[in-house]
Amino acid sequence: MKRSERFGAWWAHAFATRADEAPLDPGDVALLQRLGSIVVRRRMAAPALLLLECVRPLGFLGSQLLHFVRPLATLAFAAGEYERLARLLERRAGIDLLVRAIAEQETKAHE
């Protein structure tokens, strides 16, 4: 492969805007719903949604921060679920999925 072809492939990948993501598995959906219900049960839906909307552009950086503090965080949280949440937030639509889960649980709570 020529140097120019390698550079072209790198450039296309570096600035790709299309999300090539696999669909959520049932465990991911269950985790998001449970997290949404915890937020709603503690009556923190409005602040959580506001915070998530404000940090939407920094979602990937937040997921990397979760990976960084994992050794300390897994003292308080289950390691598997914590890792799953970090992987969910790495997705381009990760924050959208979490916002949607909180909104759905808020709607269910008010019915």
Residue pairs with C-beta under 8 A, 6 or more apart in sequence:
19 91
19 92
19 93
21 91
21 92
21 93
24 32
24 88
24 97
27 84
28 84
28 88
31 81
31 84
31 85
31 88
32 88
32 97
32 98
32 100
32 101
33 101
33 104
33 105
35 85
35 98
35 101
35 102
36 98
36 101
36 102
36 103
36 104
36 105
36 106
37 105
39 45
39 48
39 102
39 105
40 102
40 105
40 106
40 108
40 109
41 109
45 102
45 103
45 105
45 106
48 102
49 99
49 102
49 103
52 95
52 98
52 99
52 102
53 99
55 62
55 95
56 95
56 96
59 89
59 92
59 94
59 95
60 89
60 90
60 92
62 89
63 86
63 87
63 88
63 89
63 90
63 94
64 90
66 73
66 82
66 85
66 86
66 89
67 86
70 79
70 82
70 83
70 86
73 82
74 82
88 94
88 97
88 98
89 95
89 98
91 97
